Amino acid sequence: MSGKTVTRADLAESIYREVGLSRSDSADLVEAVLQEVGDALARGEQVKISSFGSFGVRQKGQRIGRNPKTGEEVPILPRRVLVFRPSHVLKGRINRPEAPAR
């Protein structure tokens, strides 16, 4: 594992190279897509990206947790959590014996 993180700038640069939009337009496109995904999730909608996966929000109920340092029981309040389910296509690409390194 290389430890590389793909950033917004990396995505914009890739769009600039592959599609031919200007660097500014590429960055704006990345921002617009991420904004729309985030807004949809905040509204509680599911976001599906074909051949990649789906993002959704799940409600978790209140439960009792334990402070690992003291062992004291602590209530964990209900909250919404982001979940991602990869598509079978993405799972297949990740689990290929010689996954291409970029």
C-alpha positions as CSV (number, residue, x, y, z in Angstrom):
1,M,0.0,0.0,0.0
2,S,1.5,3.3,-1.1
3,G,-0.2,5.6,1.5
4,K,-1.1,8.1,-1.2
5,T,-4.2,10.2,-0.6
6,V,-6.3,11.5,-3.5
7,T,-7.2,15.1,-3.0
8,R,-9.6,17.5,-4.6
9,A,-6.7,19.0,-6.4
10,D,-5.7,15.5,-7.8
11,L,-9.3,15.0,-9.0
12,A,-9.3,18.4,-10.7
13,E,-5.9,17.8,-12.3
14,S,-7.1,14.4,-13.6
15,I,-10.2,16.1,-15.2
16,Y,-8.0,18.8,-16.7
17,R,-5.8,16.1,-18.3
18,E,-8.5,13.6,-19.4
19,V,-11.4,15.9,-20.4
20,G,-9.5,19.1,-21.4
21,L,-11.4,21.6,-19.3
22,S,-9.4,24.4,-17.9
23,R,-7.8,23.9,-14.5
24,S,-10.3,26.4,-13.0
25,D,-13.3,24.7,-14.6
26,S,-12.0,21.3,-13.5
27,A,-11.7,22.5,-9.9
28,D,-15.2,24.1,-10.1
29,L,-16.6,20.8,-11.4
30,V,-15.1,18.8,-8.6
31,E,-16.5,21.2,-6.1
32,A,-19.9,21.2,-7.6
33,V,-20.1,17.3,-7.6
34,L,-18.9,17.1,-4.0
35,Q,-21.3,19.8,-2.9
36,E,-24.2,18.0,-4.6
37,V,-23.3,14.7,-3.0
38,G,-22.9,16.3,0.4
39,D,-26.2,18.2,0.1
40,A,-28.1,15.0,-0.9
41,L,-26.7,13.1,2.0
42,A,-27.5,15.9,4.4
43,R,-31.1,15.7,3.1
44,G,-31.1,11.9,4.0
45,E,-31.0,10.8,0.4
46,Q,-28.9,7.9,-1.0
47,V,-26.2,8.7,-3.6
48,K,-25.5,5.9,-6.1
49,I,-22.6,6.1,-8.5
50,S,-22.7,3.4,-11.1
51,S,-19.7,0.9,-11.0
52,F,-18.4,2.7,-7.8
53,G,-20.9,2.3,-5.0
54,S,-23.5,4.0,-2.9
55,F,-23.4,6.4,0.0
56,G,-26.2,6.7,2.5
57,V,-27.0,7.9,6.0
58,R,-28.1,5.5,8.7
59,Q,-29.6,6.4,12.1
60,K,-27.9,4.8,15.1
61,G,-29.8,4.5,18.3
62,Q,-28.6,5.3,21.8
63,R,-26.5,2.7,23.4
64,I,-24.2,2.2,26.4
65,G,-20.5,2.3,25.7
66,R,-17.5,2.0,28.0
67,N,-14.6,4.4,28.6
68,P,-11.6,2.2,27.8
69,K,-9.4,4.1,30.2
70,T,-11.6,3.9,33.3
71,G,-14.1,1.1,32.4
72,E,-16.9,3.5,33.3
73,E,-20.2,3.0,31.4
74,V,-21.1,6.0,29.3
75,P,-24.3,6.6,27.2
76,I,-23.6,7.1,23.5
77,L,-26.3,9.4,22.1
78,P,-28.3,8.6,19.0
79,R,-26.7,9.9,15.8
80,R,-26.6,9.7,12.0
81,V,-23.6,8.0,10.4
82,L,-22.4,8.0,6.8
83,V,-22.2,4.5,5.2
84,F,-20.6,3.5,1.9
85,R,-21.3,0.3,0.1
86,P,-18.9,-0.5,-2.7
87,S,-20.3,-1.9,-6.0
88,H,-19.4,-5.4,-7.1
89,V,-17.4,-3.8,-9.9
90,L,-15.3,-1.8,-7.5
91,K,-14.8,-4.8,-5.2
92,G,-13.6,-6.8,-8.2
93,R,-11.1,-4.1,-9.2
94,I,-9.7,-3.8,-5.6
95,N,-9.4,-7.6,-5.2
96,R,-7.7,-8.2,-8.6
97,P,-4.3,-10.0,-8.0
98,E,-2.4,-7.2,-9.8
99,A,-4.4,-4.1,-9.0
100,P,-2.9,-1.2,-11.0
101,A,-0.9,1.2,-8.9
102,R,-1.2,4.9,-10.0
